[in-house]
Amino acid sequence: MPDRSTLLRVEHLRKVYGSSTGDVEAIRDISFSMDAGQLVCIVGPSGCGKTTLLKCLAGLLRPTGGVVEMDGSPVTGPSPAMAVVFQEYGRSLFPWLTVRGNVELPLRHQKLTRAERHTLVADALAAVGLAPVAGSHPWQLSGGMQQRVAIARAIAYQPEVLIMDEPFAAVDAQTRADLEDLVRELHVSRGISVLFVTHDIDESVYLGQRVLVLSQSPTWVQEDLAIDLPPARDQITTRALPRFTELRTHVYDQIQRAKRGQVGSPPAAP
């Protein structure tokens, strides 16, 4: 019986892609759980199946085997308890809609009054600092601001879990730092559970309460690392801490070992 605090439970998840040249095993055996209110980062070698994993968790891709449960119920399709922010934010926004219109769009499929929708949209735009440009179109905004639109759209939906797939990979370093701090602020102020996939090791340590290190493909969870940094973090002080350096060095070493095949095997399924 899962613990009541467990929000997301994954047990022995497996994904195999079939093709004309034979089956390709992308995910071999992934198991982990996530409690309500946690911010968990996922890192791993390039091509290890991080995006495939997220699509399985979000119900966008059917796994070959294993269990994904949200609030104790199996995830068999897109879950209303989850919202996803993708890396290619520009392709997820509709250029003919205003910022306000893009954020409101998913809410039109919910049983909400117009006033309720407008309240949620205004709150989400204010939370990400976009209230002054609510009437603008995405193509009039910078890349970082477009990604803020995508984040606002996700939090306006009021998800239990916010899934983010390398969302800051396409922005510059300064904008990335600002967006990292935005995610941390939203996580703390709104109590949103966040599952954040990144290829940036420093980002995973800075953001996460836990870091799941994935193996090389076919994938399994090589390590579930608790990040014992102070809860209050900032880009200068936190990254200058000796413990930050120790943690990012450890994660880097784990990924390099995975690339070289210097790790064991996943635990056998029962």
BADRENPA-86300 format. One record per residue (C-alpha): residue number from 1; z, x, y. Coordinates in Angstrom, 2 decimals. Example, Ala and Ser with C-alpha at 12.3 -4.5 7.8 and 13.67 -1.06 7.14 Angstrom:
<pts>
<pt 1,<7.80,12.30,-4.50>>
<pt 2,<7.14,13.67,-1.06>>
</pts>
This chain:
<pts>
<pt 1,<0.00,0.00,0.00>>
<pt 2,<-1.05,1.59,3.34>>
<pt 3,<1.65,2.18,5.93>>
<pt 4,<1.70,-0.45,8.67>>
<pt 5,<1.07,2.20,11.32>>
<pt 6,<-2.14,3.31,9.59>>
<pt 7,<-5.09,2.01,11.57>>
<pt 8,<-8.01,3.71,9.84>>
<pt 9,<-7.96,4.80,6.21>>
<pt 10,<-10.70,6.78,4.48>>
<pt 11,<-10.47,7.56,0.77>>
<pt 12,<-12.98,9.59,-1.24>>
<pt 13,<-15.89,8.72,1.04>>
<pt 14,<-19.22,9.89,-0.34>>
<pt 15,<-22.74,9.64,1.03>>
<pt 16,<-25.94,10.53,-0.82>>
<pt 17,<-29.38,10.14,0.73>>
<pt 18,<-32.24,9.36,-1.62>>
<pt 19,<-35.71,10.80,-1.02>>
<pt 20,<-39.00,11.30,-2.81>>
<pt 21,<-37.99,14.88,-3.59>>
<pt 22,<-34.56,13.99,-4.95>>
<pt 23,<-31.11,12.98,-3.81>>
<pt 24,<-29.33,14.88,-1.03>>
<pt 25,<-25.54,14.83,-1.09>>
<pt 26,<-24.43,14.82,2.57>>
<pt 27,<-20.74,13.97,2.11>>
<pt 28,<-19.02,14.87,-1.13>>
<pt 29,<-15.45,13.63,-0.73>>
<pt 30,<-13.69,12.87,2.56>>
<pt 31,<-10.18,11.43,2.71>>
<pt 32,<-7.90,11.05,5.74>>
<pt 33,<-5.97,8.44,7.66>>
<pt 34,<-5.45,7.81,11.35>>
<pt 35,<-2.46,6.08,12.91>>
<pt 36,<-2.67,3.68,15.81>>
<pt 37,<-2.61,5.50,19.15>>
<pt 38,<-3.75,8.88,17.84>>
<pt 39,<-6.48,11.13,19.24>>
<pt 40,<-8.11,12.93,16.33>>
<pt 41,<-10.92,15.47,16.71>>
<pt 42,<-13.43,16.39,14.01>>
<pt 43,<-15.17,19.75,13.90>>
<pt 44,<-17.23,21.60,11.33>>
<pt 45,<-20.25,23.82,10.78>>
<pt 46,<-23.56,22.66,12.19>>
<pt 47,<-25.25,20.21,9.84>>
<pt 48,<-22.09,19.42,7.90>>
<pt 49,<-22.50,15.66,8.28>>
<pt 50,<-20.22,14.80,11.23>>
<pt 51,<-22.55,12.12,12.58>>
<pt 52,<-23.14,10.70,9.09>>
<pt 53,<-19.38,10.41,8.69>>
<pt 54,<-18.98,8.55,11.99>>
<pt 55,<-21.77,6.13,11.16>>
<pt 56,<-20.06,5.34,7.84>>
<pt 57,<-16.72,4.81,9.59>>
<pt 58,<-18.26,2.55,12.24>>
<pt 59,<-20.05,0.44,9.64>>
<pt 60,<-23.49,1.54,10.81>>
<pt 61,<-24.28,3.28,7.52>>
<pt 62,<-23.32,2.16,4.04>>
<pt 63,<-21.49,4.90,2.08>>
<pt 64,<-22.46,5.70,-1.48>>
<pt 65,<-18.86,5.57,-2.63>>
<pt 66,<-15.28,5.48,-1.47>>
<pt 67,<-13.29,3.26,0.87>>
<pt 68,<-13.17,2.82,4.64>>
<pt 69,<-10.49,0.42,5.86>>
<pt 70,<-9.67,-0.76,9.37>>
<pt 71,<-6.30,-2.51,9.76>>
<pt 72,<-6.17,-2.82,5.98>>
<pt 73,<-9.56,-4.55,5.69>>
<pt 74,<-12.71,-2.91,4.26>>
<pt 75,<-15.37,-1.90,6.79>>
<pt 76,<-18.63,-3.36,5.47>>
<pt 77,<-20.57,-3.55,8.74>>
<pt 78,<-20.16,-2.94,12.46>>
<pt 79,<-16.52,-3.68,13.23>>
<pt 80,<-15.46,-5.58,16.38>>
<pt 81,<-12.37,-3.33,16.41>>
<pt 82,<-14.51,-0.23,17.05>>
<pt 83,<-16.71,0.96,19.91>>
<pt 84,<-19.01,3.97,19.70>>
<pt 85,<-20.05,6.39,22.46>>
<pt 86,<-23.03,8.50,21.43>>
<pt 87,<-24.22,11.89,22.63>>
<pt 88,<-27.54,10.53,23.93>>
<pt 89,<-25.95,8.32,26.56>>
<pt 90,<-29.19,7.93,28.53>>
<pt 91,<-30.91,6.26,25.59>>
<pt 92,<-28.03,3.81,25.13>>
<pt 93,<-28.20,2.51,28.72>>
<pt 94,<-30.75,-0.04,29.91>>
<pt 95,<-32.50,1.33,33.02>>
<pt 96,<-33.42,-2.12,34.36>>
<pt 97,<-29.77,-3.22,34.40>>
<pt 98,<-27.25,-2.14,37.00>>
<pt 99,<-24.15,-0.16,36.05>>
<pt 100,<-22.22,-3.43,36.09>>
<pt 101,<-24.84,-5.12,33.94>>
<pt 102,<-24.80,-2.34,31.35>>
<pt 103,<-21.03,-2.50,31.02>>
<pt 104,<-21.02,-6.30,30.80>>
<pt 105,<-23.80,-6.62,28.22>>
<pt 106,<-21.70,-6.34,25.00>>
<pt 107,<-19.16,-8.80,26.41>>
<pt 108,<-21.82,-11.52,26.60>>
<pt 109,<-21.58,-11.82,22.81>>
<pt 110,<-17.85,-12.56,22.99>>
<pt 111,<-16.20,-15.90,23.71>>
<pt 112,<-15.23,-15.07,27.28>>
<pt 113,<-15.65,-16.92,30.53>>
<pt 114,<-17.71,-15.35,33.30>>
<pt 115,<-14.52,-14.66,35.26>>
<pt 116,<-12.95,-12.92,32.24>>
<pt 117,<-16.05,-10.78,31.78>>
<pt 118,<-16.09,-9.80,35.44>>
<pt 119,<-12.41,-8.85,35.31>>
<pt 120,<-12.89,-6.63,32.25>>
<pt 121,<-15.95,-4.96,33.75>>
<pt 122,<-14.27,-4.30,37.10>>
<pt 123,<-11.22,-2.85,35.34>>
<pt 124,<-13.34,-0.56,33.14>>
<pt 125,<-15.46,0.69,36.06>>
<pt 126,<-12.34,1.43,38.11>>
<pt 127,<-10.81,3.30,35.15>>
<pt 128,<-13.76,5.71,34.95>>
<pt 129,<-14.22,6.05,38.72>>
<pt 130,<-17.49,4.12,39.00>>
<pt 131,<-16.46,1.06,41.04>>
<pt 132,<-18.37,2.30,44.15>>
<pt 133,<-21.67,2.52,42.22>>
<pt 134,<-21.40,-0.72,40.22>>
<pt 135,<-24.62,-2.01,41.80>>
<pt 136,<-26.64,1.14,41.13>>
<pt 137,<-28.98,1.70,38.18>>
<pt 138,<-28.39,4.41,35.54>>
<pt 139,<-31.46,6.37,36.61>>
<pt 140,<-29.91,6.78,40.05>>
<pt 141,<-26.86,8.56,38.61>>
<pt 142,<-26.17,12.06,37.33>>
<pt 143,<-25.80,12.73,33.61>>
<pt 144,<-22.03,12.85,33.86>>
<pt 145,<-21.91,9.52,35.68>>
<pt 146,<-24.23,7.96,33.11>>
<pt 147,<-21.84,9.03,30.39>>
<pt 148,<-19.01,7.42,32.36>>
<pt 149,<-21.02,4.18,32.26>>
<pt 150,<-21.21,4.46,28.47>>
<pt 151,<-17.45,5.06,28.29>>
<pt 152,<-16.74,2.13,30.63>>
<pt 153,<-18.88,-0.14,28.45>>
<pt 154,<-16.88,0.93,25.40>>
<pt 155,<-13.43,0.40,26.91>>
<pt 156,<-14.41,-2.93,28.49>>
<pt 157,<-14.99,-4.09,24.91>>
<pt 158,<-11.26,-3.41,24.32>>
<pt 159,<-11.63,-1.65,20.97>>
<pt 160,<-8.75,-0.55,18.76>>
<pt 161,<-10.64,2.66,17.96>>
<pt 162,<-13.01,4.48,20.29>>
<pt 163,<-15.44,6.63,18.28>>
<pt 164,<-17.13,9.40,20.26>>
<pt 165,<-19.98,11.43,18.76>>
<pt 166,<-20.31,14.75,20.65>>
<pt 167,<-20.38,12.75,23.90>>
<pt 168,<-20.28,15.71,26.30>>
<pt 169,<-22.75,18.06,24.63>>
<pt 170,<-25.49,17.43,27.20>>
<pt 171,<-23.50,17.89,30.42>>
<pt 172,<-22.58,21.03,32.37>>
<pt 173,<-19.25,22.82,31.92>>
<pt 174,<-17.57,21.43,35.03>>
<pt 175,<-18.58,17.86,34.27>>
<pt 176,<-17.48,18.34,30.68>>
<pt 177,<-13.99,19.39,31.78>>
<pt 178,<-13.73,16.32,34.03>>
<pt 179,<-14.83,14.01,31.19>>
<pt 180,<-12.40,15.61,28.74>>
<pt 181,<-9.56,14.86,31.13>>
<pt 182,<-10.87,11.31,31.56>>
<pt 183,<-10.72,10.74,27.78>>
<pt 184,<-7.16,12.06,27.63>>
<pt 185,<-6.12,9.85,30.56>>
<pt 186,<-7.67,6.73,29.00>>
<pt 187,<-6.04,7.54,25.67>>
<pt 188,<-2.60,7.83,27.27>>
<pt 189,<-2.83,5.01,29.81>>
<pt 190,<-4.48,2.43,27.56>>
<pt 191,<-3.15,3.46,24.16>>
<pt 192,<-6.66,3.58,22.70>>
<pt 193,<-7.01,5.37,19.38>>
<pt 194,<-9.80,7.93,19.66>>
<pt 195,<-11.84,9.63,16.94>>
<pt 196,<-13.76,12.40,18.69>>
<pt 197,<-16.48,14.49,17.02>>
<pt 198,<-17.41,17.75,18.71>>
<pt 199,<-19.05,21.08,17.92>>
<pt 200,<-16.90,22.74,20.62>>
<pt 201,<-13.80,24.31,19.06>>
<pt 202,<-11.95,24.75,22.36>>
<pt 203,<-12.61,21.10,23.22>>
<pt 204,<-11.18,19.91,19.91>>
<pt 205,<-7.95,21.87,20.43>>
<pt 206,<-7.62,20.81,24.08>>
<pt 207,<-8.15,17.11,23.38>>
<pt 208,<-6.70,16.48,19.96>>
<pt 209,<-3.34,15.68,18.49>>
<pt 210,<-4.96,16.59,15.17>>
<pt 211,<-8.13,18.47,14.29>>
<pt 212,<-9.95,17.73,11.04>>
<pt 213,<-11.98,20.76,9.99>>
<pt 214,<-14.90,19.82,7.76>>
<pt 215,<-16.46,22.09,5.17>>
<pt 216,<-20.09,23.04,4.93>>
<pt 217,<-22.32,20.30,3.49>>
<pt 218,<-21.78,18.57,1.05>>
<pt 219,<-18.71,17.83,3.11>>
<pt 220,<-14.99,17.41,2.53>>
<pt 221,<-11.90,17.84,4.73>>
<pt 222,<-11.12,21.53,4.60>>
<pt 223,<-8.02,21.27,6.81>>
<pt 224,<-6.05,18.63,8.73>>
<pt 225,<-4.44,20.66,11.52>>
<pt 226,<-1.65,19.34,13.77>>
<pt 227,<-2.09,20.49,17.38>>
<pt 228,<1.40,21.33,18.61>>
<pt 229,<0.54,21.79,22.27>>
<pt 230,<2.50,19.97,25.01>>
<pt 231,<1.38,16.32,25.37>>
<pt 232,<0.68,16.83,29.09>>
<pt 233,<-2.33,19.14,29.35>>
<pt 234,<-4.62,20.48,32.06>>
<pt 235,<-7.70,22.66,32.00>>
<pt 236,<-6.05,25.76,33.48>>
<pt 237,<-2.47,25.88,32.21>>
<pt 238,<-3.10,24.59,28.69>>
<pt 239,<-6.07,26.85,27.98>>
<pt 240,<-4.04,29.86,29.19>>
<pt 241,<-1.25,29.25,26.66>>
<pt 242,<-0.95,31.81,23.82>>
<pt 243,<-0.57,28.90,21.39>>
<pt 244,<-3.91,27.46,22.54>>
<pt 245,<-5.56,30.79,21.73>>
<pt 246,<-3.89,30.90,18.32>>
<pt 247,<-5.02,27.40,17.43>>
<pt 248,<-8.63,27.81,18.57>>
<pt 249,<-8.83,31.16,16.75>>
<pt 250,<-7.53,29.52,13.58>>
<pt 251,<-10.06,26.68,13.76>>
<pt 252,<-12.88,29.14,14.49>>
<pt 253,<-11.87,31.22,11.48>>
<pt 254,<-11.82,28.15,9.24>>
<pt 255,<-15.34,27.19,10.29>>
<pt 256,<-16.64,30.71,9.75>>
<pt 257,<-15.06,30.78,6.27>>
<pt 258,<-16.74,27.46,5.54>>
<pt 259,<-20.12,28.87,6.56>>
<pt 260,<-19.60,31.83,4.23>>
<pt 261,<-18.50,29.60,1.37>>
<pt 262,<-15.04,31.21,1.31>>
<pt 263,<-13.15,27.96,0.76>>
<pt 264,<-12.16,26.01,-2.31>>
<pt 265,<-13.23,22.58,-3.43>>
<pt 266,<-12.09,19.08,-2.52>>
<pt 267,<-9.30,17.57,-4.59>>
<pt 268,<-10.56,15.66,-7.59>>
<pt 269,<-10.83,11.91,-7.17>>
<pt 270,<-8.32,9.95,-9.27>>
</pts>
